[in-house]
Amino acid sequence: MEKADICVHFLLGKALQKVNQVSKSKLSPYGVTPVQYALLRQLWRKDGQFSFELAERLLLDSATITGIIDRLEQNGFIERRVDSNDRRNKLVFLTERGKSLEVPLCQKMDEMNEEVMSSLKVEEIQRFKRILYDIGIANK
């Protein structure tokens, strides 16, 4: 069978499988999953966010984001604090442990990107990312 004849679903699935495998191997020594890394990355950019903001930025539903936050909090990477403007709401903040992971985890994810895209040229990587964005995010 020619590569062009293979179903897009199958190809994307196999690519995702490879990326997940490499990501998990890079992050697991730190006790973090790829989706937890994505949430931490949002907090490294702007600490002290509401869970609904994080869910919106990561395109996740409220039940999923709650589970991710729960696990990160249990592992001591983040903490919830009462919003001083409205005590009914809580903001999510990094702990010192969570802050300390920024450099090593970003380095590991850079390594993952390099590893899974090592056969592509810079222009191909940029185009590939645009295509993935168009398929997964822009068409929502």
Sequence and secondary structure as in RCSB ss.txt:
>XXXX:A:sequence
MEKADICVHFLLGKALQKVNQVSKSKLSPYGVTPVQYALLRQLWRKDGQFSFELAERLLLDSATITGIIDRLEQN
GFIERRVDSNDRRNKLVFLTERGKSLEVPLCQKMDEMNEEVMSSLKVEEIQRFKRILYDIGIANK
>XXXX:A:secstr
  GGGS HHHHHHHHHHHHHHHHHHHHGGGT  HHHHHHHHHHHHSSSEEHHHHHHHHT  HHHHHHHHHHHHHT
TSEEEEEETTEEEEEEEEE HHHHHTHHHHHHHHHHHHHHHTTTS HHHHHHHHHHHHIIIIIT 
